[in-house]
Amino acid sequence: MKKKVLLLTASLFLLTGCTNVYNITINDNTISEEIISVIPDTDIIPRTQQEIADGIEADDQITPFIKENQNPFIDNDKIKYKKTVSKSGNNTIVRLSYDYDIDSFKHSRVYNECFEKSVVKRENGYLRLGFVGEFYCLRGDSITINIKTNRKVLNDTADDVENNVYKWTINDSNQDKVNIQMILDDKVDTGSSNGYTLILVVVLIIFIGIELYFIFHKKERKKKWF
């Protein structure tokens, strides 16, 4: 059974006062993950000048989260998230991102440590994505989970859908019974096939036009000889 207190993953979704958003984008053969934490300055415990001079580390989880690199995988400490830290007003915004292939996403830290049951599975021409049961990583009032895809979605349990973005909100009232599920066509609907068809038709028309021109021009030249 997964531990409810997971220190490493807790550092990805921060504590009370922070706003957390977890974004997944399902692309052609990859799953892009983005974690956004908006941290009020009041949540960051400052060190005194003496503590800094003495080399005393900050006694909280937020400061290391801002300053240190985090690992996206449970079984590879060498790979790190792409990380950006910026300021907006009285908040510090931390963004973590990583692009997995669909199979390696099963080794991601959030996939394995934040949900009671997780599944990413390809079968019979479908891609199934699911996170169900208890959510172990609620650190604050709520977390928003957005899943975006250009694939055809055949079934979903989203709280809200807008512009191919499927949205769920996890809070105290539902963290024990999370139900995030999607069944997608395992093909990408980009409209490219229609584009290729149009290009082919245009090329054929040009080719036929050139052939007709030379045939007509050849006949005209023959007429001049008689």
C-alpha positions as CSV (number, residue, x, y, z in Angstrom):
1,M,0.0,0.0,0.0
2,K,1.3,3.5,-0.8
3,K,2.3,5.7,2.0
4,K,0.1,8.7,2.7
5,V,3.1,10.8,3.7
6,L,5.4,10.9,0.6
7,L,8.1,13.5,1.2
8,L,9.5,13.6,-2.3
9,T,6.2,13.9,-4.0
10,A,4.9,16.3,-1.4
11,S,7.6,18.6,-2.6
12,L,6.0,18.7,-6.0
13,F,2.5,19.7,-4.7
14,L,3.1,22.3,-2.0
15,L,1.5,23.2,1.2
16,T,-1.5,25.3,2.5
17,G,-1.7,28.7,0.7
18,C,-0.1,27.5,-2.5
19,T,-2.1,27.1,-5.7
20,N,-1.3,23.9,-7.6
21,V,-2.1,22.9,-11.1
22,Y,-1.2,19.6,-12.8
23,N,-1.3,19.7,-16.6
24,I,-1.0,16.7,-18.9
25,T,-1.0,17.0,-22.7
26,I,-1.4,13.7,-24.6
27,N,0.4,14.2,-27.9
28,D,1.1,11.7,-30.8
29,N,3.5,9.4,-29.0
30,T,4.3,11.5,-25.8
31,I,2.7,12.6,-22.6
32,S,3.8,16.1,-21.5
33,E,3.6,16.9,-17.8
34,E,3.6,20.3,-16.2
35,I,3.3,21.1,-12.6
36,I,2.6,24.8,-11.6
37,S,2.8,26.0,-8.0
38,V,2.0,29.6,-7.1
39,I,3.6,30.3,-3.7
40,P,2.7,33.4,-1.7
41,D,5.7,35.2,-0.2
42,T,4.1,34.8,3.2
43,D,4.5,31.0,3.0
44,I,8.3,31.3,2.5
45,I,10.1,31.3,5.8
46,P,13.0,33.7,5.6
47,R,16.4,32.9,7.2
48,T,18.1,35.5,9.3
49,Q,21.5,37.0,8.2
50,Q,23.1,35.0,11.0
51,E,21.5,31.7,9.8
52,I,22.7,32.4,6.3
53,A,26.2,33.2,7.5
54,D,26.2,30.0,9.6
55,G,25.1,28.0,6.6
56,I,21.9,26.9,8.3
57,E,19.5,25.4,5.8
58,A,15.8,26.6,5.7
59,D,13.6,24.5,8.0
60,D,10.7,24.1,5.6
61,Q,9.8,22.2,2.4
62,I,9.1,25.3,0.2
63,T,12.5,26.8,0.1
64,P,14.2,23.6,-1.1
65,F,11.4,23.1,-3.6
66,I,12.2,26.6,-5.1
67,K,15.9,26.2,-5.1
68,E,16.6,22.5,-5.8
69,N,15.9,20.3,-8.8
70,Q,13.2,17.6,-8.7
71,N,13.1,14.2,-10.3
72,P,10.2,13.2,-12.5
73,F,10.9,9.5,-12.3
74,I,10.7,7.1,-9.3
75,D,13.6,5.0,-10.6
76,N,16.1,7.5,-12.2
77,D,17.6,10.2,-10.0
78,K,19.8,11.5,-12.8
79,I,16.9,12.9,-14.9
80,K,15.5,16.2,-13.7
81,Y,12.4,18.3,-14.5
82,K,12.9,21.3,-16.7
83,K,12.3,24.0,-14.1
84,T,11.6,27.8,-14.2
85,V,11.1,30.1,-11.2
86,S,9.6,33.5,-11.6
87,K,8.0,36.3,-9.6
88,S,4.5,37.8,-10.1
89,G,3.5,40.4,-7.5
90,N,3.8,38.8,-4.1
91,N,4.0,35.3,-5.4
92,T,6.7,33.0,-6.6
93,I,5.7,30.8,-9.5
94,V,7.5,27.4,-10.0
95,R,6.9,25.4,-13.2
96,L,8.2,21.8,-13.6
97,S,7.8,20.1,-16.9
98,Y,8.9,16.9,-18.6
99,D,8.0,15.0,-21.8
100,Y,7.6,11.2,-21.4
101,D,6.9,8.7,-24.0
102,I,3.6,6.9,-23.3
103,D,5.3,3.8,-21.7
104,S,7.8,5.7,-19.6
105,F,5.0,7.8,-18.1
106,K,4.2,4.7,-16.0
107,H,7.5,5.3,-14.2
108,S,6.7,9.0,-13.3
109,R,6.6,10.0,-9.7
110,V,3.1,11.5,-9.8
111,Y,1.7,8.4,-11.6
112,N,3.1,6.1,-8.9
113,E,2.9,8.1,-5.7
114,C,-0.1,10.4,-5.9
115,F,-2.9,8.0,-6.8
116,E,-4.2,4.8,-5.3
117,K,-4.6,3.3,-8.7
118,S,-3.1,4.5,-12.0
119,V,-3.3,3.1,-15.5
120,V,-2.0,4.0,-19.0
121,K,-2.7,1.3,-21.4
122,R,-2.9,0.7,-25.1
123,E,-5.3,-2.0,-26.3
124,N,-7.5,-2.8,-29.3
125,G,-6.9,0.6,-30.9
126,Y,-7.7,2.6,-27.8
127,L,-5.6,4.5,-25.2
128,R,-6.9,4.3,-21.7
129,L,-5.8,6.7,-19.0
130,G,-7.1,6.5,-15.4
131,F,-6.4,7.7,-11.9
132,V,-8.8,6.4,-9.3
133,G,-9.2,5.9,-5.6
134,E,-7.5,8.0,-3.0
135,F,-5.3,11.0,-3.9
136,Y,-2.3,11.2,-1.6
137,C,-0.8,14.5,-2.7
138,L,-3.3,17.1,-1.7
139,R,-1.2,19.9,-0.1
140,G,-3.5,22.9,0.2
141,D,-7.2,23.5,-0.4
142,S,-7.4,22.0,-3.8
143,I,-5.5,21.0,-7.0
144,T,-6.7,21.4,-10.5
145,I,-5.9,18.6,-13.0
146,N,-6.1,19.4,-16.7
147,I,-5.7,16.9,-19.5
148,K,-5.4,18.2,-23.0
149,T,-5.4,16.1,-26.2
150,N,-6.0,16.3,-29.9
151,R,-7.1,12.7,-30.0
152,K,-10.7,11.7,-30.3
153,V,-12.1,11.2,-26.7
154,L,-14.6,8.3,-26.6
155,N,-15.4,8.5,-22.9
156,D,-14.4,10.6,-19.9
157,T,-15.4,11.5,-16.3
158,A,-14.3,15.2,-16.4
159,D,-15.9,17.8,-14.3
160,D,-15.7,20.3,-17.1
161,V,-14.5,20.3,-20.8
162,E,-13.4,23.3,-22.8
163,N,-11.4,23.5,-26.0
164,N,-10.1,19.9,-25.8
165,V,-9.1,20.4,-22.2
166,Y,-10.6,18.0,-19.7
167,K,-10.7,19.4,-16.1
168,W,-10.9,17.8,-12.7
169,T,-10.7,19.5,-9.2
170,I,-9.5,17.5,-6.2
171,N,-10.2,18.9,-2.7
172,D,-11.0,17.7,0.8
173,S,-14.5,16.5,-0.2
174,N,-13.4,14.1,-2.9
175,Q,-9.7,13.2,-2.3
176,D,-10.7,9.8,-1.0
177,K,-12.7,8.9,-4.1
178,V,-10.9,10.4,-7.1
179,N,-12.3,9.3,-10.5
180,I,-10.2,10.5,-13.4
181,Q,-10.7,8.4,-16.5
182,M,-10.5,8.8,-20.2
183,I,-10.7,6.4,-23.2
184,L,-9.2,7.8,-26.4
185,D,-8.8,6.7,-29.9
186,D,-5.2,5.6,-30.3
187,K,-4.8,7.8,-33.4
188,V,-4.2,11.5,-33.6
189,D,-6.8,13.6,-35.4
190,T,-4.8,16.5,-36.8
191,G,-6.6,16.9,-40.1
192,S,-3.3,16.1,-41.9
193,S,-4.9,13.4,-44.0
194,N,-7.3,15.9,-45.5
195,G,-4.4,18.2,-46.2
196,Y,-2.4,15.5,-48.0
197,T,-5.5,14.7,-50.0
198,L,-5.9,18.3,-51.1
199,I,-2.2,18.5,-52.1
200,L,-2.5,15.3,-54.1
201,V,-5.5,16.6,-56.0
202,V,-3.8,19.9,-56.8
203,V,-0.7,18.1,-58.1
204,L,-2.8,15.8,-60.2
205,I,-4.7,18.8,-61.7
206,I,-1.4,20.6,-62.5
207,F,0.0,17.4,-64.1
208,I,-3.1,16.8,-66.2
209,G,-3.1,20.4,-67.3
210,I,0.5,20.2,-68.4
211,E,-0.2,17.0,-70.4
212,L,-3.2,18.5,-72.1
213,Y,-1.2,21.6,-73.0
214,F,1.5,19.6,-74.7
215,I,-1.0,17.4,-76.5
216,F,-2.9,20.5,-77.8
217,H,0.3,22.3,-78.6
218,K,1.6,19.2,-80.6
219,K,-1.6,19.1,-82.6
220,E,-1.3,22.7,-83.5
221,R,2.2,22.3,-84.7
222,K,1.1,19.3,-86.9
223,K,-1.6,21.5,-88.5
224,K,1.0,24.0,-89.6
225,W,2.8,21.4,-91.6
226,F,-0.2,20.6,-93.9
